[in-house]
Amino acid sequence: MANSRLQATRKAREVHRVNIQRSVEHRLQVARAQGNESLVHQLEAEMKYFS
């Protein structure tokens, strides 16, 4: 029981991380398209944090 709960927690944590990473990647693409270099640098730092 505790093992399956631990596995579910780990899976949820990984899914959450992947979702955040996808969101940041999309925001990064938009920032680049808009030429917003300040935001690009900020989002690149955020990507490193979640990698």
mmCIF entry with sequence, helices, sheets and N, C-alpha, C, O atoms, coordinates in Angstrom:
data_MODEL
# 
_entry.id   MODEL 
# 
_entity.id                         1 
_entity.type                       polymer 
_entity.pdbx_number_of_molecules   1 
# 
_entity_poly.entity_id                      1 
_entity_poly.type                           'polypeptide(L)' 
_entity_poly.nstd_linkage                   no 
_entity_poly.nstd_monomer                   no 
_entity_poly.pdbx_seq_one_letter_code       MANSRLQATRKAREVHRVNIQRSVEHRLQVARAQGNESLVHQLEAEMKYFS 
_entity_poly.pdbx_seq_one_letter_code_can   MANSRLQATRKAREVHRVNIQRSVEHRLQVARAQGNESLVHQLEAEMKYFS 
_entity_poly.pdbx_strand_id                 A 
# 
loop_
_entity_poly_seq.entity_id 
_entity_poly_seq.num 
_entity_poly_seq.mon_id 
_entity_poly_seq.hetero 
1 1  MET n 
1 2  ALA n 
1 3  ASN n 
1 4  SER n 
1 5  ARG n 
1 6  LEU n 
1 7  GLN n 
1 8  ALA n 
1 9  THR n 
1 10 ARG n 
1 11 LYS n 
1 12 ALA n 
1 13 ARG n 
1 14 GLU n 
1 15 VAL n 
1 16 HIS n 
1 17 ARG n 
1 18 VAL n 
1 19 ASN n 
1 20 ILE n 
1 21 GLN n 
1 22 ARG n 
1 23 SER n 
1 24 VAL n 
1 25 GLU n 
1 26 HIS n 
1 27 ARG n 
1 28 LEU n 
1 29 GLN n 
1 30 VAL n 
1 31 ALA n 
1 32 ARG n 
1 33 ALA n 
1 34 GLN n 
1 35 GLY n 
1 36 ASN n 
1 37 GLU n 
1 38 SER n 
1 39 LEU n 
1 40 VAL n 
1 41 HIS n 
1 42 GLN n 
1 43 LEU n 
1 44 GLU n 
1 45 ALA n 
1 46 GLU n 
1 47 MET n 
1 48 LYS n 
1 49 TYR n 
1 50 PHE n 
1 51 SER n 
# 
_struct_asym.id          A 
_struct_asym.entity_id   1 
# 
loop_
_struct_conf.conf_type_id 
_struct_conf.id 
_struct_conf.pdbx_PDB_helix_id 
_struct_conf.beg_label_comp_id 
_struct_conf.beg_label_asym_id 
_struct_conf.beg_label_seq_id 
_struct_conf.pdbx_beg_PDB_ins_code 
_struct_conf.end_label_comp_id 
_struct_conf.end_label_asym_id 
_struct_conf.end_label_seq_id 
_struct_conf.pdbx_end_PDB_ins_code 
_struct_conf.beg_auth_comp_id 
_struct_conf.beg_auth_asym_id 
_struct_conf.beg_auth_seq_id 
_struct_conf.end_auth_comp_id 
_struct_conf.end_auth_asym_id 
_struct_conf.end_auth_seq_id 
_struct_conf.pdbx_PDB_helix_class 
_struct_conf.details 
_struct_conf.pdbx_PDB_helix_length 
HELX_P HELX_P1 AA1 ALA A 2  ? GLN A 34 ? ALA A 2  GLN A 34 1 ? 33 
HELX_P HELX_P2 AA2 GLU A 37 ? PHE A 50 ? GLU A 37 PHE A 50 1 ? 14 
# 
_struct_conf_type.id          HELX_P 
_struct_conf_type.criteria    ? 
_struct_conf_type.reference   ? 
# 
loop_
_atom_site.group_PDB 
_atom_site.id 
_atom_site.type_symbol 
_atom_site.label_atom_id 
_atom_site.label_alt_id 
_atom_site.label_comp_id 
_atom_site.label_asym_id 
_atom_site.label_entity_id 
_atom_site.label_seq_id 
_atom_site.pdbx_PDB_ins_code 
_atom_site.Cartn_x 
_atom_site.Cartn_y 
_atom_site.Cartn_z 
_atom_site.occupancy 
_atom_site.B_iso_or_equiv 
_atom_site.pdbx_formal_charge 
_atom_site.auth_seq_id 
_atom_site.auth_comp_id 
_atom_site.auth_asym_id 
_atom_site.auth_atom_id 
_atom_site.pdbx_PDB_model_num 
ATOM 1   N N  . MET A 1 1  ? 0.829  -1.196 0.000   1.00 0.00 ? 1  MET A N  1 
ATOM 2   C CA . MET A 1 1  ? 0.000  0.000  0.000   1.00 0.00 ? 1  MET A CA 1 
ATOM 3   C C  . MET A 1 1  ? 0.870  1.255  0.000   1.00 0.00 ? 1  MET A C  1 
ATOM 4   O O  . MET A 1 1  ? 0.680  2.151  -0.823  1.00 0.00 ? 1  MET A O  1 
ATOM 5   N N  . ALA A 1 2  ? 1.811  1.310  0.917   1.00 0.00 ? 2  ALA A N  1 
ATOM 6   C CA . ALA A 1 2  ? 2.685  2.484  0.994   1.00 0.00 ? 2  ALA A CA 1 
ATOM 7   C C  . ALA A 1 2  ? 3.546  2.597  -0.254  1.00 0.00 ? 2  ALA A C  1 
ATOM 8   O O  . ALA A 1 2  ? 3.842  3.698  -0.717  1.00 0.00 ? 2  ALA A O  1 
ATOM 9   N N  . ASN A 1 3  ? 3.953  1.437  -0.802  1.00 0.00 ? 3  ASN A N  1 
ATOM 10  C CA . ASN A 1 3  ? 4.786  1.433  -2.000  1.00 0.00 ? 3  ASN A CA 1 
ATOM 11  C C  . ASN A 1 3  ? 4.026  1.998  -3.195  1.00 0.00 ? 3  ASN A C  1 
ATOM 12  O O  . ASN A 1 3  ? 4.578  2.786  -3.964  1.00 0.00 ? 3  ASN A O  1 
ATOM 13  N N  . SER A 1 4  ? 2.766  1.603  -3.358  1.00 0.00 ? 4  SER A N  1 
ATOM 14  C CA . SER A 1 4  ? 1.981  2.112  -4.485  1.00 0.00 ? 4  SER A CA 1 
ATOM 15  C C  . SER A 1 4  ? 1.703  3.601  -4.319  1.00 0.00 ? 4  SER A C  1 
ATOM 16  O O  . SER A 1 4  ? 1.655  4.335  -5.306  1.00 0.00 ? 4  SER A O  1 
ATOM 17  N N  . ARG A 1 5  ? 1.522  4.045  -3.103  1.00 0.00 ? 5  ARG A N  1 
ATOM 18  C CA . ARG A 1 5  ? 1.312  5.472  -2.845  1.00 0.00 ? 5  ARG A CA 1 
ATOM 19  C C  . ARG A 1 5  ? 2.579  6.258  -3.179  1.00 0.00 ? 5  ARG A C  1 
ATOM 20  O O  . ARG A 1 5  ? 2.509  7.352  -3.739  1.00 0.00 ? 5  ARG A O  1 
ATOM 21  N N  . LEU A 1 6  ? 3.722  5.700  -2.835  1.00 0.00 ? 6  LEU A N  1 
ATOM 22  C CA . LEU A 1 6  ? 5.000  6.332  -3.146  1.00 0.00 ? 6  LEU A CA 1 
ATOM 23  C C  . LEU A 1 6  ? 5.201  6.415  -4.655  1.00 0.00 ? 6  LEU A C  1 
ATOM 24  O O  . LEU A 1 6  ? 5.644  7.441  -5.171  1.00 0.00 ? 6  LEU A O  1 
ATOM 25  N N  . GLN A 1 7  ? 4.875  5.339  -5.359  1.00 0.00 ? 7  GLN A N  1 
ATOM 26  C CA . GLN A 1 7  ? 4.996  5.339  -6.822  1.00 0.00 ? 7  GLN A CA 1 
ATOM 27  C C  . GLN A 1 7  ? 4.055  6.363  -7.449  1.00 0.00 ? 7  GLN A C  1 
ATOM 28  O O  . GLN A 1 7  ? 4.436  7.056  -8.393  1.00 0.00 ? 7  GLN A O  1 
ATOM 29  N N  . ALA A 1 8  ? 2.841  6.462  -6.937  1.00 0.00 ? 8  ALA A N  1 
ATOM 30  C CA . ALA A 1 8  ? 1.872  7.433  -7.454  1.00 0.00 ? 8  ALA A CA 1 
ATOM 31  C C  . ALA A 1 8  ? 2.367  8.856  -7.222  1.00 0.00 ? 8  ALA A C  1 
ATOM 32  O O  . ALA A 1 8  ? 2.207  9.724  -8.080  1.00 0.00 ? 8  ALA A O  1 
ATOM 33  N N  . THR A 1 9  ? 2.962  9.088  -6.071  1.00 0.00 ? 9  THR A N  1 
ATOM 34  C CA . THR A 1 9  ? 3.506  10.414 -5.764  1.00 0.00 ? 9  THR A CA 1 
ATOM 35  C C  . THR A 1 9  ? 4.649  10.752 -6.705  1.00 0.00 ? 9  THR A C  1 
ATOM 36  O O  . THR A 1 9  ? 4.731  11.870 -7.212  1.00 0.00 ? 9  THR A O  1 
ATOM 37  N N  . ARG A 1 10 ? 5.523  9.797  -6.937  1.00 0.00 ? 10 ARG A N  1 
ATOM 38  C CA . ARG A 1 10 ? 6.650  10.030 -7.851  1.00 0.00 ? 10 ARG A CA 1 
ATOM 39  C C  . ARG A 1 10 ? 6.167  10.305 -9.268  1.00 0.00 ? 10 ARG A C  1 
ATOM 40  O O  . ARG A 1 10 ? 6.684  11.191 -9.948  1.00 0.00 ? 10 ARG A O  1 
ATOM 41  N N  . LYS A 1 11 ? 5.173  9.541  -9.709  1.00 0.00 ? 11 LYS A N  1 
ATOM 42  C CA . LYS A 1 11 ? 4.634  9.732  -11.055 1.00 0.00 ? 11 LYS A CA 1 
ATOM 43  C C  . LYS A 1 11 ? 3.974  11.103 -11.174 1.00 0.00 ? 11 LYS A C  1 
ATOM 44  O O  . LYS A 1 11 ? 4.164  11.799 -12.171 1.00 0.00 ? 11 LYS A O  1 
ATOM 45  N N  . ALA A 1 12 ? 3.213  11.485 -10.179 1.00 0.00 ? 12 ALA A N  1 
ATOM 46  C CA . ALA A 1 12 ? 2.557  12.794 -10.196 1.00 0.00 ? 12 ALA A CA 1 
ATOM 47  C C  . ALA A 1 12 ? 3.593  13.911 -10.222 1.00 0.00 ? 12 ALA A C  1 
ATOM 48  O O  . ALA A 1 12 ? 3.426  14.903 -10.932 1.00 0.00 ? 12 ALA A O  1 
ATOM 49  N N  . ARG A 1 13 ? 4.653  13.750 -9.453  1.00 0.00 ? 13 ARG A N  1 
ATOM 50  C CA . ARG A 1 13 ? 5.720  14.752 -9.428  1.00 0.00 ? 13 ARG A CA 1 
ATOM 51  C C  . ARG A 1 13 ? 6.373  14.881 -10.802 1.00 0.00 ? 13 ARG A C  1 
ATOM 52  O O  . ARG A 1 13 ? 6.655  15.990 -11.257 1.00 0.00 ? 13 ARG A O  1 
ATOM 53  N N  . GLU A 1 14 ? 6.613  13.746 -11.462 1.00 0.00 ? 14 GLU A N  1 
ATOM 54  C CA . GLU A 1 14 ? 7.239  13.753 -12.785 1.00 0.00 ? 14 GLU A CA 1 
ATOM 55  C C  . GLU A 1 14 ? 6.305  14.365 -13.831 1.00 0.00 ? 14 GLU A C  1 
ATOM 56  O O  . GLU A 1 14 ? 6.746  15.151 -14.669 1.00 0.00 ? 14 GLU A O  1 
ATOM 57  N N  . VAL A 1 15 ? 5.037  14.014 -13.785 1.00 0.00 ? 15 VAL A N  1 
ATOM 58  C CA . VAL A 1 15 ? 4.064  14.586 -14.727 1.00 0.00 ? 15 VAL A CA 1 
ATOM 59  C C  . VAL A 1 15 ? 3.981  16.095 -14.534 1.00 0.00 ? 15 VAL A C  1 
ATOM 60  O O  . VAL A 1 15 ? 3.923  16.847 -15.507 1.00 0.00 ? 15 VAL A O  1 
ATOM 61  N N  . HIS A 1 16 ? 3.974  16.531 -13.298 1.00 0.00 ? 16 HIS A N  1 
ATOM 62  C CA . HIS A 1 16 ? 3.924  17.966 -12.995 1.00 0.00 ? 16 HIS A CA 1 
ATOM 63  C C  . HIS A 1 16 ? 5.156  18.679 -13.560 1.00 0.00 ? 16 HIS A C  1 
ATOM 64  O O  . HIS A 1 16 ? 5.038  19.749 -14.157 1.00 0.00 ? 16 HIS A O  1 
ATOM 65  N N  . ARG A 1 17 ? 6.326  18.086 -13.370 1.00 0.00 ? 17 ARG A N  1 
ATOM 66  C CA . ARG A 1 17 ? 7.567  18.675 -13.878 1.00 0.00 ? 17 ARG A CA 1 
ATOM 67  C C  . ARG A 1 17 ? 7.534  18.775 -15.401 1.00 0.00 ? 17 ARG A C  1 
ATOM 68  O O  . ARG A 1 17 ? 7.923  19.797 -15.965 1.00 0.00 ? 17 ARG A O  1 
ATOM 69  N N  . VAL A 1 18 ? 7.076  17.726 -16.061 1.00 0.00 ? 18 VAL A N  1 
ATOM 70  C CA . VAL A 1 18 ? 6.995  17.722 -17.527 1.00 0.00 ? 18 VAL A CA 1 
ATOM 71  C C  . VAL A 1 18 ? 6.018  18.795 -18.007 1.00 0.00 ? 18 VAL A C  1 
ATOM 72  O O  . VAL A 1 18 ? 6.295  19.494 -18.982 1.00 0.00 ? 18 VAL A O  1 
ATOM 73  N N  . ASN A 1 19 ? 4.889  18.927 -17.335 1.00 0.00 ? 19 ASN A N  1 
ATOM 74  C CA . ASN A 1 19 ? 3.915  19.947 -17.721 1.00 0.00 ? 19 ASN A CA 1 
ATOM 75  C C  . ASN A 1 19 ? 4.484  21.353 -17.571 1.00 0.00 ? 19 ASN A C  1 
ATOM 76  O O  . ASN A 1 19 ? 4.275  22.205 -18.434 1.00 0.00 ? 19 ASN A O  1 
ATOM 77  N N  . ILE A 1 20 ? 5.193  21.593 -16.493 1.00 0.00 ? 20 ILE A N  1 
ATOM 78  C CA . ILE A 1 20 ? 5.823  22.902 -16.296 1.00 0.00 ? 20 ILE A CA 1 
ATOM 79  C C  . ILE A 1 20 ? 6.853  23.146 -17.388 1.00 0.00 ? 20 ILE A C  1 
ATOM 80  O O  . ILE A 1 20 ? 6.927  24.241 -17.946 1.00 0.00 ? 20 ILE A O  1 
ATOM 81  N N  . GLN A 1 21 ? 7.642  22.134 -17.690 1.00 0.00 ? 21 GLN A N  1 
ATOM 82  C CA . GLN A 1 21 ? 8.677  22.271 -18.712 1.00 0.00 ? 21 GLN A CA 1 
ATOM 83  C C  . GLN A 1 21 ? 8.062  22.589 -20.079 1.00 0.00 ? 21 GLN A C  1 
ATOM 84  O O  . GLN A 1 21 ? 8.575  23.438 -20.808 1.00 0.00 ? 21 GLN A O  1 
ATOM 85  N N  . ARG A 1 22 ? 6.978  21.919 -20.420 1.00 0.00 ? 22 ARG A N  1 
ATOM 86  C CA . ARG A 1 22 ? 6.290  22.205 -21.692 1.00 0.00 ? 22 ARG A CA 1 
ATOM 87  C C  . ARG A 1 22 ? 5.769  23.640 -21.724 1.00 0.00 ? 22 ARG A C  1 
ATOM 88  O O  . ARG A 1 22 ? 5.874  24.329 -22.739 1.00 0.00 ? 22 ARG A O  1 
ATOM 89  N N  . SER A 1 23 ? 5.217  24.070 -20.621 1.00 0.00 ? 23 SER A N  1 
ATOM 90  C CA . SER A 1 23 ? 4.686  25.429 -20.539 1.00 0.00 ? 23 SER A CA 1 
ATOM 91  C C  . SER A 1 23 ? 5.798  26.457 -20.723 1.00 0.00 ? 23 SER A C  1 
ATOM 92  O O  . SER A 1 23 ? 5.634  27.434 -21.454 1.00 0.00 ? 23 SER A O  1 
ATOM 93  N N  . VAL A 1 24 ? 6.916  26.234 -20.064 1.00 0.00 ? 24 VAL A N  1 
ATOM 94  C CA . VAL A 1 24 ? 8.047  27.163 -20.180 1.00 0.00 ? 24 VAL A CA 1 
ATOM 95  C C  . VAL A 1 24 ? 8.593  27.147 -21.605 1.00 0.00 ? 24 VAL A C  1 
ATOM 96  O O  . VAL A 1 24 ? 8.952  28.198 -22.136 1.00 0.00 ? 24 VAL A O  1 
ATOM 97  N N  . GLU A 1 25 ? 8.662  25.976 -22.228 1.00 0.00 ? 25 GLU A N  1 
ATOM 98  C CA . GLU A 1 25 ? 9.135  25.887 -23.616 1.00 0.00 ? 25 GLU A CA 1 
ATOM 99  C C  . GLU A 1 25 ? 8.238  26.700 -24.548 1.00 0.00 ? 25 GLU A C  1 
ATOM 100 O O  . GLU A 1 25 ? 8.723  27.403 -25.435 1.00 0.00 ? 25 GLU A O  1 
ATOM 101 N N  . HIS A 1 26 ? 6.936  26.595 -24.338 1.00 0.00 ? 26 HIS A N  1 
ATOM 102 C CA . HIS A 1 26 ? 6.002  27.362 -25.172 1.00 0.00 ? 26 HIS A CA 1 
ATOM 103 C C  . HIS A 1 26 ? 6.183  28.863 -24.942 1.00 0.00 ? 26 HIS A C  1 
ATOM 104 O O  . HIS A 1 26 ? 6.235  29.641 -25.895 1.00 0.00 ? 26 HIS A O  1 
ATOM 105 N N  . ARG A 1 27 ? 6.278  29.258 -23.692 1.00 0.00 ? 27 ARG A N  1 
ATOM 106 C CA . ARG A 1 27 ? 6.481  30.675 -23.371 1.00 0.00 ? 27 ARG A CA 1 
ATOM 107 C C  . ARG A 1 27 ? 7.788  31.178 -23.970 1.00 0.00 ? 27 ARG A C  1 
ATOM 108 O O  . ARG A 1 27 ? 7.869  32.324 -24.412 1.00 0.00 ? 27 ARG A O  1 
ATOM 109 N N  . LEU A 1 28 ? 8.801  30.334 -23.987 1.00 0.00 ? 28 LEU A N  1 
ATOM 110 C CA . LEU A 1 28 ? 10.092 30.687 -24.565 1.00 0.00 ? 28 LEU A CA 1 
ATOM 111 C C  . LEU A 1 28 ? 9.969  30.901 -26.070 1.00 0.00 ? 28 LEU A C  1 
ATOM 112 O O  . LEU A 1 28 ? 10.537 31.852 -26.607 1.00 0.00 ? 28 LEU A O  1 
ATOM 113 N N  . GLN A 1 29 ? 9.241  30.039 -26.746 1.00 0.00 ? 29 GLN A N  1 
ATOM 114 C CA . GLN A 1 29 ? 9.021  30.201 -28.190 1.00 0.00 ? 29 GLN A CA 1 
ATOM 115 C C  . GLN A 1 29 ? 8.307  31.519 -28.484 1.00 0.00 ? 29 GLN A C  1 
ATOM 116 O O  . GLN A 1 29 ? 8.676  32.235 -29.415 1.00 0.00 ? 29 GLN A O  1 
ATOM 117 N N  . VAL A 1 30 ? 7.301  31.832 -27.701 1.00 0.00 ? 30 VAL A N  1 
ATOM 118 C CA . VAL A 1 30 ? 6.547  33.072 -27.904 1.00 0.00 ? 30 VAL A CA 1 
ATOM 119 C C  . VAL A 1 30 ? 7.438  34.279 -27.635 1.00 0.00 ? 30 VAL A C  1 
ATOM 120 O O  . VAL A 1 30 ? 7.416  35.247 -28.396 1.00 0.00 ? 30 VAL A O  1 
ATOM 121 N N  . ALA A 1 31 ? 8.216  34.231 -26.570 1.00 0.00 ? 31 ALA A N  1 
ATOM 122 C CA . ALA A 1 31 ? 9.107  35.345 -26.237 1.00 0.00 ? 31 ALA A CA 1 
ATOM 123 C C  . ALA A 1 31 ? 10.130 35.570 -27.346 1.00 0.00 ? 31 ALA A C  1 
ATOM 124 O O  . ALA A 1 31 ? 10.430 36.710 -27.701 1.00 0.00 ? 31 ALA A O  1 
ATOM 125 N N  . ARG A 1 32 ? 10.662 34.480 -27.890 1.00 0.00 ? 32 ARG A N  1 
ATOM 126 C CA . ARG A 1 32 ? 11.617 34.611 -29.003 1.00 0.00 ? 32 ARG A CA 1 
ATOM 127 C C  . ARG A 1 32 ? 10.943 35.214 -30.229 1.00 0.00 ? 32 ARG A C  1 
ATOM 128 O O  . ARG A 1 32 ? 11.515 36.076 -30.896 1.00 0.00 ? 32 ARG A O  1 
ATOM 129 N N  . ALA A 1 33 ? 9.730  34.760 -30.526 1.00 0.00 ? 33 ALA A N  1 
ATOM 130 C CA . ALA A 1 33 ? 8.994  35.269 -31.685 1.00 0.00 ? 33 ALA A CA 1 
ATOM 131 C C  . ALA A 1 33 ? 8.698  36.760 -31.544 1.00 0.00 ? 33 ALA A C  1 
ATOM 132 O O  . ALA A 1 33 ? 8.649  37.490 -32.534 1.00 0.00 ? 33 ALA A O  1 
ATOM 133 N N  . GLN A 1 34 ? 8.503  37.198 -30.315 1.00 0.00 ? 34 GLN A N  1 
ATOM 134 C CA . GLN A 1 34 ? 8.205  38.608 -30.063 1.00 0.00 ? 34 GLN A CA 1 
ATOM 135 C C  . GLN A 1 34 ? 9.471  39.440 -29.896 1.00 0.00 ? 34 GLN A C  1 
ATOM 136 O O  . GLN A 1 34 ? 9.401  40.665 -29.793 1.00 0.00 ? 34 GLN A O  1 
ATOM 137 N N  . GLY A 1 35 ? 10.621 38.783 -29.869 1.00 0.00 ? 35 GLY A N  1 
ATOM 138 C CA . GLY A 1 35 ? 11.882 39.492 -29.712 1.00 0.00 ? 35 GLY A CA 1 
ATOM 139 C C  . GLY A 1 35 ? 12.110 40.034 -28.310 1.00 0.00 ? 35 GLY A C  1 
ATOM 140 O O  . GLY A 1 35 ? 12.837 41.011 -28.128 1.00 0.00 ? 35 GLY A O  1 
ATOM 141 N N  . ASN A 1 36 ? 11.494 39.406 -27.326 1.00 0.00 ? 36 ASN A N  1 
ATOM 142 C CA . ASN A 1 36 ? 11.606 39.860 -25.942 1.00 0.00 ? 36 ASN A CA 1 
ATOM 143 C C  . ASN A 1 36 ? 12.806 39.168 -25.282 1.00 0.00 ? 36 ASN A C  1 
ATOM 144 O O  . ASN A 1 36 ? 12.655 38.149 -24.608 1.00 0.00 ? 36 ASN A O  1 
ATOM 145 N N  . GLU A 1 37 ? 13.991 39.735 -25.485 1.00 0.00 ? 37 GLU A N  1 
ATOM 146 C CA . GLU A 1 37 ? 15.231 39.101 -25.005 1.00 0.00 ? 37 GLU A CA 1 
ATOM 147 C C  . GLU A 1 37 ? 15.288 38.982 -23.489 1.00 0.00 ? 37 GLU A C  1 
ATOM 148 O O  . GLU A 1 37 ? 15.817 38.003 -22.963 1.00 0.00 ? 37 GLU A O  1 
ATOM 149 N N  . SER A 1 38 ? 14.754 39.960 -22.792 1.00 0.00 ? 38 SER A N  1 
ATOM 150 C CA . SER A 1 38 ? 14.755 39.911 -21.331 1.00 0.00 ? 38 SER A CA 1 
ATOM 151 C C  . SER A 1 38 ? 13.977 38.688 -20.839 1.00 0.00 ? 38 SER A C  1 
ATOM 152 O O  . SER A 1 38 ? 14.437 37.953 -19.965 1.00 0.00 ? 38 SER A O  1 
ATOM 153 N N  . LEU A 1 39 ? 12.802 38.487 -21.411 1.00 0.00 ? 39 LEU A N  1 
ATOM 154 C CA . LEU A 1 39 ? 11.984 37.337 -21.028 1.00 0.00 ? 39 LEU A CA 1 
ATOM 155 C C  . LEU A 1 39 ? 12.633 36.034 -21.480 1.00 0.00 ? 39 LEU A C  1 
ATOM 156 O O  . LEU A 1 39 ? 12.554 35.029 -20.774 1.00 0.00 ? 39 LEU A O  1 
ATOM 157 N N  . VAL A 1 40 ? 13.269 36.038 -22.640 1.00 0.00 ? 40 VAL A N  1 
ATOM 158 C CA . VAL A 1 40 ? 13.966 34.843 -23.130 1.00 0.00 ? 40 VAL A CA 1 
ATOM 159 C C  . VAL A 1 40 ? 15.023 34.412 -22.120 1.00 0.00 ? 40 VAL A C  1 
ATOM 160 O O  . VAL A 1 40 ? 15.113 33.230 -21.788 1.00 0.00 ? 40 VAL A O  1 
ATOM 161 N N  . HIS A 1 41 ? 15.821 35.352 -21.630 1.00 0.00 ? 41 HIS A N  1 
ATOM 162 C CA . HIS A 1 41 ? 16.870 35.012 -20.654 1.00 0.00 ? 41 HIS A CA 1 
ATOM 163 C C  . HIS A 1 41 ? 16.260 34.477 -19.362 1.00 0.00 ? 41 HIS A C  1 
ATOM 164 O O  . HIS A 1 41 ? 16.760 33.517 -18.775 1.00 0.00 ? 41 HIS A O  1 
ATOM 165 N N  . GLN A 1 42 ? 15.188 35.103 -18.936 1.00 0.00 ? 42 GLN A N  1 
ATOM 166 C CA . GLN A 1 42 ? 14.526 34.668 -17.709 1.00 0.00 ? 42 GLN A CA 1 
ATOM 167 C C  . GLN A 1 42 ? 13.972 33.245 -17.865 1.00 0.00 ? 42 GLN A C  1 
ATOM 168 O O  . GLN A 1 42 ? 14.111 32.417 -16.964 1.00 0.00 ? 42 GLN A O  1 
ATOM 169 N N  . LEU A 1 43 ? 13.355 32.974 -18.996 1.00 0.00 ? 43 LEU A N  1 
ATOM 170 C CA . LEU A 1 43 ? 12.775 31.651 -19.227 1.00 0.00 ? 43 LEU A CA 1 
ATOM 171 C C  . LEU A 1 43 ? 13.849 30.587 -19.441 1.00 0.00 ? 43 LEU A C  1 
ATOM 172 O O  . LEU A 1 43 ? 13.659 29.432 -19.057 1.00 0.00 ? 43 LEU A O  1 
ATOM 173 N N  . GLU A 1 44 ? 14.964 30.959 -20.044 1.00 0.00 ? 44 GLU A N  1 
ATOM 174 C CA . GLU A 1 44 ? 16.070 30.010 -20.191 1.00 0.00 ? 44 GLU A CA 1 
ATOM 175 C C  . GLU A 1 44 ? 16.605 29.609 -18.821 1.00 0.00 ? 44 GLU A C  1 
ATOM 176 O O  . GLU A 1 44 ? 16.940 28.446 -18.595 1.00 0.00 ? 44 GLU A O  1 
ATOM 177 N N  . ALA A 1 45 ? 16.683 30.567 -17.919 1.00 0.00 ? 45 ALA A N  1 
ATOM 178 C CA . ALA A 1 45 ? 17.120 30.256 -16.555 1.00 0.00 ? 45 ALA A CA 1 
ATOM 179 C C  . ALA A 1 45 ? 16.109 29.330 -15.872 1.00 0.00 ? 45 ALA A C  1 
ATOM 180 O O  . ALA A 1 45 ? 16.488 28.418 -15.137 1.00 0.00 ? 45 ALA A O  1 
ATOM 181 N N  . GLU A 1 46 ? 14.837 29.573 -16.120 1.00 0.00 ? 46 GLU A N  1 
ATOM 182 C CA . GLU A 1 46 ? 13.794 28.725 -15.552 1.00 0.00 ? 46 GLU A CA 1 
ATOM 183 C C  . GLU A 1 46 ? 13.885 27.306 -16.105 1.00 0.00 ? 46 GLU A C  1 
ATOM 184 O O  . GLU A 1 46 ? 13.675 26.340 -15.372 1.00 0.00 ? 46 GLU A O  1 
ATOM 185 N N  . MET A 1 47 ? 14.197 27.177 -17.391 1.00 0.00 ? 47 MET A N  1 
ATOM 186 C CA . MET A 1 47 ? 14.354 25.856 -18.003 1.00 0.00 ? 47 MET A CA 1 
ATOM 187 C C  . MET A 1 47 ? 15.500 25.091 -17.345 1.00 0.00 ? 47 MET A C  1 
ATOM 188 O O  . MET A 1 47 ? 15.382 23.893 -17.084 1.00 0.00 ? 47 MET A O  1 
ATOM 189 N N  . LYS A 1 48 ? 16.595 25.775 -17.080 1.00 0.00 ? 48 LYS A N  1 
ATOM 190 C CA . LYS A 1 48 ? 17.729 25.119 -16.421 1.00 0.00 ? 48 LYS A CA 1 
ATOM 191 C C  . LYS A 1 48 ? 17.327 24.626 -15.035 1.00 0.00 ? 48 LYS A C  1 
ATOM 192 O O  . LYS A 1 48 ? 17.737 23.547 -14.607 1.00 0.00 ? 48 LYS A O  1 
ATOM 193 N N  . TYR A 1 49 ? 16.527 25.421 -14.344 1.00 0.00 ? 49 TYR A N  1 
ATOM 194 C CA . TYR A 1 49 ? 16.088 25.061 -13.000 1.00 0.00 ? 49 TYR A CA 1 
ATOM 195 C C  . TYR A 1 49 ? 15.269 23.766 -13.015 1.00 0.00 ? 49 TYR A C  1 
ATOM 196 O O  . TYR A 1 49 ? 15.408 22.929 -12.123 1.00 0.00 ? 49 TYR A O  1 
ATOM 197 N N  . PHE A 1 50 ? 14.417 23.604 -14.032 1.00 0.00 ? 50 PHE A N  1 
ATOM 198 C CA . PHE A 1 50 ? 13.547 22.435 -14.104 1.00 0.00 ? 50 PHE A CA 1 
ATOM 199 C C  . PHE A 1 50 ? 14.172 21.261 -14.837 1.00 0.00 ? 50 PHE A C  1 
ATOM 200 O O  . PHE A 1 50 ? 13.556 20.199 -14.922 1.00 0.00 ? 50 PHE A O  1 
ATOM 201 N N  . SER A 1 51 ? 15.370 21.419 -15.364 1.00 0.00 ? 51 SER A N  1 
ATOM 202 C CA . SER A 1 51 ? 16.033 20.323 -16.088 1.00 0.00 ? 51 SER A CA 1 
ATOM 203 C C  . SER A 1 51 ? 16.747 19.381 -15.152 1.00 0.00 ? 51 SER A C  1 
ATOM 204 O O  . SER A 1 51 ? 17.354 18.408 -15.600 1.00 0.00 ? 51 SER A O  1 
# 
